[in-house]
Amino acid sequence: MATIHLYLVRHGQTELNAANRLQGIYDSTLTTKGVRSAQRLARMLADVHFDSAYISDLGRAQQTARIITALHPELKKPTIDVGLREFNFGGLEGTKNTWIVNQVRKQLGPGTFAKLILSRERFATLLWVFNSLDKTRAAETLVGVTDRINRTLRRISLFESQQPGEDRNVLIVSHGLVLSAFLYQLSPHDLPARLLKNTSVTQVDYHDRQFKLININVTPKKRT
């Protein structure tokens, strides 16, 4: 049975990232730093022969993907998949990160806040914070976003495993929180405390209907 090698990429830094604002279904273009970092990532992945590519429907992921796929003439037009879009922050979209932190500290007190952030369940805690502060009640839940990304990556992997030939390399360009939700369920102890970096790549293999983490949060060196 073929193994599907998934290359999970977070997009490059955007204007909203640089402004330290929440960016889910809101969108903004890559900064100059984001473009350069995506170019370095493209060079790092240049020797990988990709059989297919799937991209979030949001512009920042597509901009990053164009930079990467420019070095991969073997790729046909990437498939845009809404299931790969970022976590929906609801009424908190565009909010300053510092405002979120200050609100939680006020509600919980600094001691409890610190314990939650340092706990093994910090990712689940983070999404709980977003839901508790969103007065519109439109923000996604941990269960909702995890189910969405799990179903999406399993559907993609199953489809790719049914294609003719041997093992396949599949490029996935998506977002930090939604990919972190997938990794949190797959291997919670390996998820970095500050989640995935911009233009990081995480490799996950799909074989015999099972996912296996190979490496996580690898970023290109500045001099590649």
Buried (B, 14 or more C-beta within 10 A) or exposed (E): EBBBBBBBBBBBBBBBBBEEBBBBBBBBEBBEBBBBBBBBBBBBBEEBEBBBBBBBBBBBBBBBBBBBBEBBEEBEEBEBBEBBBBBBBBBBBBBEEEBBEEBBBEEBEEEEBEEBBEEEEBBBBBBBBBBEBBEEEBBBEBEBBBBBBBEBBBEBBEBBBEEEEEBBBBBBBBBBBBBBBBBBBBBEEEBEEEBBBBBBBBBBBBBEEEBEBEEBBBBBEEEE
